[in-house]
């Protein structure tokens, strides 16, 4: 009998910690939009990894695109939610030596991405339940 690792629990907890560090919508933050973007990105990665680990699957990489495409292999993802997340991938493109880009996201972008990651959070908590 094979015993399944519960790494997904750690990923889920980590995602919750990143999201709990985010200010509530409408509240001011001591962090700039660049730091909040990184926190949201880490939250996204953690939640997607929780789902994929729960399903015994891994993404090809950890860019927004790779995480979302990995997620789509396992669950039906709302196309609008997918588009909302992927449109913010270009804010930081730090995985390529040829195309290294960091932009300062706007408050509106952070707010929209925050809402999208909250939807991914809900998906992760619904999907990752021990049976």
C-alpha positions in Angstrom: 0.0 0.0 0.0 1.4 3.4 -1.0 1.1 6.2 1.5 0.3 9.6 -0.1 2.4 12.5 1.1 0.4 15.4 2.4 2.6 18.2 0.9 -0.6 19.7 -0.5 -1.5 20.7 3.1 1.7 22.7 3.4 1.1 24.4 0.1 -2.5 25.3 1.1 -1.4 26.6 4.4 1.4 28.7 2.8 -1.1 30.2 0.3 -3.4 31.1 3.2 -0.5 32.8 5.0 0.4 34.9 1.9 -3.2 35.9 1.4 -3.7 36.7 5.1 -0.8 39.1 4.8 -2.6 41.1 2.2 -4.6 44.1 3.3 -8.4 43.8 2.9 -9.8 45.6 -0.1 -10.2 49.3 0.4 -7.6 49.4 3.2 -4.3 51.1 2.9 -1.1 49.0 3.0 2.4 49.6 4.4 3.6 47.7 1.3 3.8 49.0 -2.2 2.1 47.4 -5.1 5.3 45.6 -6.1 5.5 43.8 -2.8 1.8 43.0 -2.8 2.1 41.7 -6.4 4.8 39.3 -5.2 2.7 38.2 -2.3 -0.2 37.5 -4.6 2.1 35.6 -7.0 3.3 33.5 -4.1 -0.3 32.9 -3.0 -1.2 31.8 -6.5 1.7 29.5 -6.8 0.9 27.9 -3.4 -2.7 27.3 -4.1 -2.1 25.9 -7.6 0.7 23.7 -6.2 -1.7 22.5 -3.5 -4.3 21.4 -6.1 -1.7 19.8 -8.4 0.1 18.0 -5.5 -3.3 16.8 -4.3 -4.0 15.5 -7.8 -0.4 14.0 -8.0 0.6 16.3 -10.8 3.2 19.0 -11.2 3.3 22.1 -13.5 6.0 22.4 -16.1 7.4 25.5 -14.4 6.2 28.1 -11.9 5.3 31.1 -14.2 1.7 32.2 -14.2 1.2 30.5 -17.6 2.7 27.2 -16.5 0.8 27.2 -13.2 -2.5 27.9 -15.0 -1.9 25.4 -17.8 -1.0 22.8 -15.2 -4.2 23.6 -13.3 -6.3 23.2 -16.5 -5.0 19.7 -16.8 -6.8 18.8 -13.6 -9.8 21.0 -13.2 -12.2 23.0 -15.4 -11.0 26.6 -15.0 -13.3 29.5 -15.8 -11.8 31.1 -19.0 -12.4 34.6 -17.6 -10.6 33.8 -14.4 -7.7 32.4 -16.4 -7.5 35.5 -18.5 -7.7 37.8 -15.4 -4.6 36.0 -14.0 -2.6 35.7 -17.2 -2.9 39.3 -18.1 -0.8 40.2 -15.1 2.0 37.8 -15.8 3.9 40.4 -17.8 4.3 42.7 -14.7 7.3 40.6 -13.8 9.1 38.5 -16.3 12.1 37.5 -14.3 12.7 33.9 -15.6 14.4 34.9 -18.8 17.8 36.5 -19.1 16.8 38.0 -22.5 13.5 39.6 -21.4 14.0 40.6 -17.7 11.1 42.9 -16.9 9.7 44.4 -13.7 6.9 47.0 -13.8 5.2 48.7 -11.0 1.6 47.4 -10.9 -1.3 49.9 -10.3 -3.6 49.7 -7.4 -6.4 48.6 -9.8 -4.3 45.8 -11.2 -3.5 44.6 -7.6 -7.1 44.8 -6.7 -8.2 42.7 -9.7 -5.4 40.2 -9.3 -6.2 39.9 -5.5 -9.9 39.1 -6.4 -8.8 36.5 -8.9 -6.4 34.8 -6.4 -9.2 34.7 -3.9 -11.2 32.7 -6.4 -8.2 30.3 -6.8 -8.0 30.1 -3.0 -11.6 28.9 -2.9 -10.9 26.4 -5.7 -7.9 25.0 -3.8 -9.9 24.6 -0.5 -12.8 22.9 -2.3 -10.5 20.6 -4.3 -8.0 19.7 -1.5 -10.2 17.7 0.9 -9.2 14.4 2.3 -11.6 11.7 1.6 
